[in-house]
Amino acid sequence: MVTAPQHAPLKRVSNGSIVVFGAVVALWATFFALAVASPGTLHDAWAWLRGLPLVLELVVWLLAFPWAISLAVWESSWADWLQTTLIGAFTLFWTLAFFPREGK
């Protein structure tokens, strides 16, 4: 008698990881939309972040590190190609880091 091969049960991705990934993508999309349509808004966001009391600034850096470091690069005097490369790398790395994976 021949039996069909047994397949491992499919593991599901948690809803929470999908929501977090969606938020990460939405924040990156907002960052790039502002960079194109309203660069002054990114400048204002950087000024706001730098104007916070030190403890609050550290909290924001911890909670929004990828976007805070991208703002820092955006506001730097570095060459445009370097800014674009770094922000693109941050975007790729952090988006992949938050990509939903199967549960254990």
C-alpha positions as CSV (number, residue, x, y, z in Angstrom):
1,M,0.0,0.0,0.0
2,V,1.4,3.4,-1.0
3,T,0.7,6.3,1.3
4,A,0.9,10.0,0.5
5,P,3.8,11.8,2.0
6,Q,3.1,13.6,5.3
7,H,3.6,17.3,5.3
8,A,4.4,19.3,8.3
9,P,1.5,21.5,9.5
10,L,1.7,25.1,8.3
11,K,2.8,27.5,10.9
12,R,0.9,30.8,11.0
13,V,2.3,34.3,11.3
14,S,0.9,36.1,14.3
15,N,-1.4,39.0,13.7
16,G,0.7,41.2,15.9
17,S,3.8,40.8,13.7
18,I,1.7,41.7,10.6
19,V,0.5,44.9,12.3
20,V,4.0,45.9,13.4
21,F,5.3,45.2,10.0
22,G,2.5,47.3,8.5
23,A,3.4,50.1,10.8
24,V,7.1,49.9,9.9
25,V,6.3,50.1,6.2
26,A,3.8,53.0,6.8
27,L,6.5,54.9,8.7
28,W,9.0,54.4,5.9
29,A,6.5,55.4,3.3
30,T,5.7,58.6,5.3
31,F,9.4,59.4,5.6
32,F,10.0,59.1,1.9
33,A,6.8,60.9,1.0
34,L,7.9,63.8,3.2
35,A,11.4,63.7,1.8
36,V,9.9,64.2,-1.7
37,A,6.9,66.4,-1.1
38,S,7.9,68.4,2.1
39,P,11.6,68.2,3.1
40,G,11.0,71.1,5.5
41,T,8.7,68.8,7.5
42,L,11.6,66.4,8.1
43,H,13.8,69.4,9.1
44,D,11.1,70.4,11.6
45,A,10.9,66.9,12.9
46,W,14.7,66.8,13.5
47,A,14.5,70.2,15.2
48,W,11.7,68.9,17.4
49,L,13.6,65.8,18.3
50,R,16.8,67.7,19.1
51,G,14.8,70.2,21.1
52,L,13.4,67.7,23.5
53,P,14.8,67.3,27.0
54,L,17.7,64.8,27.0
55,V,15.8,62.0,28.7
56,L,12.8,62.3,26.3
57,E,15.1,62.6,23.3
58,L,16.8,59.3,24.4
59,V,13.4,57.6,24.8
60,V,12.4,58.8,21.3
61,W,15.7,57.6,19.9
62,L,15.2,54.2,21.5
63,L,11.6,53.8,20.3
64,A,12.1,55.2,16.8
65,F,15.8,54.4,16.2
66,P,15.6,53.6,12.4
67,W,13.8,56.8,11.6
68,A,15.8,59.0,14.1
69,I,19.0,57.8,12.6
70,S,17.6,58.5,9.1
71,L,16.6,62.0,10.1
72,A,20.2,62.5,11.4
73,V,21.6,61.4,8.1
74,W,19.0,63.5,6.2
75,E,20.1,66.6,8.1
76,S,23.8,65.9,7.8
77,S,26.0,67.8,5.3
78,W,27.1,64.6,3.7
79,A,26.9,64.1,-0.1
80,D,23.5,63.4,-1.4
81,W,24.5,60.0,-2.8
82,L,25.8,59.0,0.6
83,Q,22.6,60.1,2.4
84,T,20.5,58.3,-0.1
85,T,22.6,55.1,0.2
86,L,22.5,55.1,4.0
87,I,18.8,55.8,4.3
88,G,18.1,53.2,1.7
89,A,20.2,50.7,3.6
90,F,18.5,51.5,6.9
91,T,15.1,51.1,5.2
92,L,16.0,47.8,3.7
93,F,17.6,46.4,6.9
94,W,14.8,47.5,9.3
95,T,12.0,46.5,7.0
96,L,13.5,43.0,6.7
97,A,14.2,42.9,10.4
98,F,10.4,43.4,11.1
99,F,9.2,41.1,8.3
100,P,6.7,38.7,9.8
101,R,8.1,35.2,10.2
102,E,6.4,31.9,11.1
103,G,5.8,31.3,14.8
104,K,7.7,28.6,16.6
